[in-house]
Amino acid sequence: MWKSDRAFPGEVWAIAAAALLYVLTTAYGVLNDGFHSDDWRHVAGVSPLWTAVEGRWVLEVIFRDLLGERFLLPVQLALAFPCLYWVARTLARHAAPEAWQPSATLAIFAVAANHIFLADALSFASNVFAYPLAIALSVGAFDLIARVENRSPVAQGAAILAAAQLLALSLGIYQTYAVAGLIVPVLALLRIDRVTFAGAVRLAVLGAIASVLAIALYLGEWRLYAALKGVAIVSERFSGTDAAGFTAKLDALPALVRSLHTGTLMVLPFVLRATMGLFSLAAIALFAVAALRALAGTGSIGARVLPVLRIGIGLMLALFIFPVLFWLGYEGDPPPARAFGYIGFWIAAIFALGLTLAGAEGKTGRRFPAGLAVMAAVGVVFALTSSAFWYDSARVGARDKELARAIDARLAALPGYAGPPFRIVGGVDYPDLSWGSLAGWSSFHAGNPRLGIFKELYGRREDTASLPVSPRACHAFPAADAAFVHHGMAYLCLEDFQPFTAEIACAPLAAGGEICLGPHVFVHIADTCLATGPDDPEMRVAFHYEGRSFSPERSFSVASFPIPIGGKCFTTALAPGQTRLAALSVLVRGADGKVLSEERIDLSALRPYAAP
């Protein structure tokens, strides 16, 4: 007979069971995972994008200074486990009756640690520890504020400052994970049985103050670190959106939220998608029961309606607003699934709190063990599917190694080839292994500017570039004409291609040369190759779309591809999607930041390229 005052397992057994589950699923999967394209680059060291472009300076500190620019996967896994377990334990303390907290911790951990979105995040071998740490820092920040609710103003002020610093560090690892801790004030709002409405509001206000301070600290610390390391911040990836862009995002919000809770941000098996959707619906159903009990209770109408409003607002924030809060505030497309790696913790904690509130106060009876059995079943589905994810990811890595060896052998026999560097044209994919995320991408995807697999396998000094276009017609490897030498550079095609000059349309530029657009690239044509060094003027191209206020920008950089053809140099760079594209804006900025030229070109002004 289950009893509310003797919940199995105890704390020690819960930790042991969680550790065993972690070893059998997550740890085993990470240790046997195949490298994807980012891994092959990071195995050679810190990504130059982390600080300069993405603002993830703490990620760089962890990988460079703590790990010595090595993956050290057993060490990272050992460090990641206490982060994940502590988050589960903290949320269980906020959501479950005290006697059931060890069991709830284990159930929350089983669901969250094997959630497919977190598995997608942990497939980045350089960040196996950093991502769980970012989640733990955020949850810890808001939990710290909640712990000092009844303390002195001095203690609360100190807690706010400490929480702000924790959030700033979380932002410096992976910006969207700084949102993870918002579940703590949400749980306080939903705890209609023990947290007053005034207390919940006070926690939200203090959390908001800490969040504003955290953003200021993050921006200052990022710039200070960049200055100390001599890194130029060349782009701020997460620029704030304008009113029109915010309106467009609100229109897209229902589809994104639906994708978040049904897993369609990735390509997932139906069983997993159904389980994710039903689990979220079950959490909502438990709170519907709690709301009905509150309405049927004693007291004034206001006293009975307020809990219902708290439940409605809390669920709305947790399930539909807070997870996408960061995306709503910046310009850009929806984030990838890994950006929601914390969502398993949220849904599981909300479900556990729903179990707490759905019955009579202080009585759990059979309800709580039955609910934990449901969470266990969900955890089993998640564990099985995450194991399949890791297995397929390992097969992707093995296929890439096999292809790399075949390409190296083919190039070694190519007449006129004197050794690296060389260029890969086009890419391959493995639809039978795809889960719809970067983890399932082949390293040989078209346009990969730093294809590091050859560098690591063969000790090369330089990365290999992968182009989305070919200077001449070719057929996919292993066809006889797949490999060729053009102007001293060896190319190998992984797809069938026509010469890209037959696919581009161009217009003259007032600054000199021509700007062209093809199906996958934009191109600058001039007598000499476009200079893209750090002390050279920068040419940026903005893409304007009908019905969209956000205009993504791309620049010609050291990652662009100069291709000499017929006495001209074609500098190519990857273009964004072109559906409903209306115009281009070309801006040239000097090394001192001064605008040298700027012009807008409607697509109607582009003409098919004609060789001189």
Salt bridges, closest charged atoms under 4 A:
GLU11 OE1 - ARG89 NE 2.88
ASP38 OD1 - ARG41 NH2 2.38
ASP39 OD2 - HIS36 NE2 3.66
GLU54 OE1 - ARG56 NH1 3.42
GLU54 OE2 - ARG237 NH1 2.93
GLU60 OE2 - ARG64 NH1 2.59
ASP143 OD1 - ARG93 NH2 2.69
ASP143 OD1 - HIS94 NE2 2.73
ASP143 OD2 - ARG147 NE 2.87
GLU149 OE2 - ARG202 NH2 3.23
ASP193 OD2 - ARG191 NH2 2.56
GLU236 OE2 - ARG223 NH2 2.81
ASP333 OD1 - ARG548 NH2 3.68
ASP392 OD1 - ARG395 NH1 3.36
ASP408 OD1 - ARG460 NH2 2.68
ASP432 OD2 - ARG399 NH2 2.74
ASP463 OD2 - ARG450 NE 3.03
ASP481 OD2 - HIS475 ND1 2.83
ASP527 OD1 - LYS568 NZ 2.73
GLU538 OE2 - ARG540 NH1 2.91
GLU546 OE1 - ARG580 NH2 3.76
GLU553 OE1 - ARG540 NE 2.99
ASP602 OD1 - ARG600 NE 3.72
